[in-house]
Amino acid sequence: MEQIIFEKSVPGRGEKYLPQLDVPEEDYNISEKREVPPTLPQISELDCMRHYTRLSHLNYGVDTGFYPLGSCTMKYNPKINEEVANLPGFTDIHPYQGEETVQGALQLMSELQSYLKDIAGMDGVTLQPAAGAQGELTGLLLIKAYHQAKGEERRDKIIVPDTSHGTNPASAALCGLKIIQIPSDDKGTVDIEALKQAVGHDTAALMLTNPNTLGLFEENITEIADIVHDAGGLLYYDGANMNAIMGYARPGDMGFDVVHFNLHKTFAAPHGGGGPGAGPVGVKDFLSPFLPVPIIRFDSSKEKYYFDYNRPQSIGRVKAFYGQFSVLVKAYTYMVRMGWDGLKKASEIAVLNANYLMQLLSASYYQPFRGPCKHEFVLSPKNLKSLGIHTLDIAKRLMDYGFHPPTIYFPLIVEEAIMIEPTETESKETLDTFSEALKMIATEAQENPEVLKTAPHSTPVGRLDEVMAARKQILRWLTS
Amino acid sequence: MIPKDLLYTEEHEWLRLQENKVIIGITDFAQKELGDVVFVDLPEVNLVLEANDVLGGVESVKAVSDIYAPCPGRIAAVNEALTDTPDLINEDPYGEGWIVELEIEEAPKNLLSAAEYEEFLNKGE
């Protein structure tokens, strides 16, 4: 295993970086002057270069292999997105420049706002939120501001189904709202009766992702919307699963009032460690006055784009400047390149790939919810529990077959859940190879369970003691 | 393992009813499902709760699970030992792994007896 850089340190090795001092030495007399030099690793440039290059080779990403992380949409990020985002016209501008000198950048943002409105069936968009969860917080602040403006501060309850992404109740709590969780029905979708019981004069909104985290489309969505609206509440669309419906269905048409987009999921900007993300928020007309400032608009008389700060009901800024600009450029590039038909095709293939993979695995793994799925599906290997095999063992073993493990133990309502989202960018061959690996693992569980329980065997480090790591945290390197 | 002298909820909590107090923990089934507990979020003493309010959380490497107040009450004591040794919940869920003591005015309703809880678990299998 690669040592950490401090372990490679040799005293004196790193002293030759700075050139000879060729000016008179001045002593400065300040109280903050440090008395002990910092404990930086002492290492030659070559050894430093090799260390980090080797570490980079240990990394695993979409560019190296299949990454079927459910609800995360780990699709390929086309390199043209990077190329465009690196154009000097985008990289060499400053947020404090005058509007007239950055008309191209503003045009891009304005057009991106329009595309997002069209895709989601919304009337207004802010590009500011820096990630999906910040988009949720922004959307909830808008909902709160709306109820307050109507004199209905008492609406402080957010309803979430028990399949919701964990960020939904977390964002609501951060926004100072209370959470009511409702159970799912036998089919894995919103229990209509439970929803009817939960709504009332204190309902602020229902947060829903559709398709939900089981990969199932909420077929009663218009009835759900009516129930919430009739009670005076609003509908929030968690856009994490939008990759399933582009061009086929729009949250706005389903009855949703607010939606966030994950540009780093659905619109192919890099994700996770390769981020940052971006979580624009779209709203229906009646919520537009509350959107964060500034909004980018076009003045047709002067034929120029400008920042509109004149929005007295705005909730204010949610991020410095105008959002994660380079991520916006990447998502815009992706959309322009794909076109409306391309985006629709992407959703079609994402759903097809998920259903194909689900079918391949149907004989080997228990599926708690039958029937066609959307972009992702959930397996429950609870039949292997009697052999002492748990989902964690299967996930770890998948690494030995060269795959990133799927999302596990989520959604919470499925015992031993394994949640798989292949995305549209994977080939049939990759799906076949992955399903073969999972089938092999199911066989190993019967014939050689020990190899699963001790997996992974081929990675730089073996099975990590997650319990010890959580209970006895050592968060920094201590020099002896 | 379902002790006969305790009462239970469908959220897999156990309750030991005393005069004007109830001691609350999570069941053996719950700790097994959660796996190794790594952190317990304990409430402040004297916190006043309504029925079904979240009074704390139990976190394992797999998931975080809320603990609910079975009835209105005031937190009279919390098991401080869980701060440093959350694994007590795994080792002794009905004893050393107790979580809070709630001072109550009325006994909570709709609880399950040991036999009813066992039946509830079997139904879920």
HADDOCK unambig.tbl for C-alpha pairs under 7 A between the chains (distance, minus, plus):
assign (segid A and resid 409 and name CA) (segid B and resid 62 and name CA) 6.41 0.50 0.50
assign (segid A and resid 466 and name CA) (segid B and resid 61 and name CA) 6.75 0.50 0.50
assign (segid A and resid 467 and name CA) (segid B and resid 36 and name CA) 6.53 0.50 0.50
assign (segid A and resid 467 and name CA) (segid B and resid 38 and name CA) 6.40 0.50 0.50
assign (segid A and resid 467 and name CA) (segid B and resid 61 and name CA) 6.49 0.50 0.50
assign (segid A and resid 470 and name CA) (segid B and resid 38 and name CA) 5.94 0.50 0.50
assign (segid A and resid 471 and name CA) (segid B and resid 38 and name CA) 5.37 0.50 0.50
